[in-house]
Amino acid sequence: MEQECNIYALPGIDYHPTDEEIFKSVCNVYNTDSSKLMEENNKREFTEPRQVIMFLIVVAGRRTMLYIENEYGKNHSTVNHSMGVVKNLYNTNKVFRQNFISIIDMMEINGQNREIILEFLTSSLKWQAFKCEKL
């Protein structure tokens, strides 16, 4: 009998979380309901987790900004702004940084993907430039 193999458990193969895993982890840390996060609501209790979700879908999930526009109705400039906000908060707000690390720990993002996320967060580059340079 052939044994099944989880490719994400093999060394050297990086795991990229699904949208559902990202939503679940972010909602767990922020203690909020995922159904309300992508609605038009500018209260901070919704904007911050929504920005983290968009950031993680692009950087950890390796999806495009166009994917978020098509899937969730958020345009390119909104996603780009969210990426900048997450980077800024990560570098200036200790509580945000702890929450962010909790989220990627919860999703068990390790190895090269984790290194790329953390390096991007502390770089001065925008995602497209960083991606071209590092990936």
Sequence and secondary structure as in RCSB ss.txt:
>XXXX:A:sequence
MEQECNIYALPGIDYHPTDEEIFKSVCNVYNTDSSKLMEENNKREFTEPRQVIMFLIVVAGRRTMLYIENEYGKN
HSTVNHSMGVVKNLYNTNKVFRQNFISIIDMMEINGQNREIILEFLTSSLKWQAFKCEKL
>XXXX:A:secstr
      GGGSTT      HHHHHHHHHHHHT  HHHHTSS   HHHHHHHHHHHHHHHHTS   HHHHHHHH   
HHHHHHHHHHHHHHHHH HHHHHHHHHHHHHTT  HHHHHHHHHHHHSSS HHHHHHHH 
